[in-house]
């Protein structure tokens, strides 16, 4: 991959907030990126420290602050703070970030991630981006692009038309002016790119492809599949999912190093199935906060992610058919298993979940960290081949009443 360091450099200077005061006296820095600038800030010492940020979208020329946690990254001394809350402002011209008092020490950096209203492609030069359509969707959409948002001139982008990311096209912003992207598994858009030795960055808001309307079934199915030069992803802010909406979205994106945040808490059929499969450069999985699952929702989600070392927490207690089947199969670098708290299992829910995780060392002798109490093996295929070809002393199917542990030695 080429020019990655150059492409990831900040585009604007970081703006600094005054100290919030209080006994711990933290220093807070706000980085609005290219699109947001601070208009007003204040910080109050309440039961929990609350920072109010008012920022202006320089390109839309109005106040509109991202109200969704997916757009924010908060770190303290380079360690992520993930237990903050957003208190929305009904006028959308400011936002309160509520950070627990125990976190308010040291140097805190608040960043807005990917807050551009439009899906954005940035290239290293020479490669192209195009899109194809399945079925007759090309008759129902109007995809456009522009080169800057200061004085935007939107141009129609035809199906299979290659835009070479060089010169004035080195950054393009993309939108769809109609309300439809896909209706079923045959009608959908897929992006394509060339020159796999180059670097392609995607950022901004994926919802510009739906004209900022709600997800539909299969909306982004296979959207970036097999783009091996794709390094970063756009923001996926939707909290209400639809069937197959993100299925295969990044399948085979072998250069992808960062996954988008996934804030949805209610799953749908196949919504994340195969989403990051064969993303061999991905080391960190996004958080998965859902507690109730639907069939095949996480199936093979990280299968063949050979660089993934730690699985995300899986708090769900209401399982569904095949919900975790092959979720981490062939993750050969995985060393830590997630806790599996469900006591009522579903057909094939853990089928081959950790198959061929060669560095996951599982035992049933009580050594290390417990992650699974087996309550059932009678439900069809619920734990079949769950630990097949893992690297510890126990590789057979789980047994009811036994507990299972992993070690890092």
Buried (B, 14 or more C-beta within 10 A) or exposed (E): BBEBEEBBEEEEEEBEBEEBEBEBEBBBBBBBBBBBBBEEBBBEBEEBBBBBBBBBBBBEEEBBBBBBBBBBBBBBEEEEBEEBEBEEBEEEBBBBBBBEBEBBBBEBBBBBBBBBBBBBBBBBBEBBBBBEBBBEBBEBBBBBBBBEBEEBEBEEBEEEEEBBBEEEBBBBBBBBEEEBBBBBBEBBBBBBBBBBEBBBBBBBBBBBBBBEBEBBBBBBBBBBBBBBBBBBBBBBBBBEBBBBBBBBBBBBBBBBBEBBBBBBBBBBBBBBBBBBBBBBBBBEBBEBBBBBBBBBBBBBBBBBBBBBBBBBEBBBEBBBBBBBBBBBBBBBBBBBBBEBBBEEBBBBBBBBBBBBBEBBBBBBEEBBEEBBBBBBBEBEBBBBBBBBBBBBEBBEBBEEEEBBBBBEE
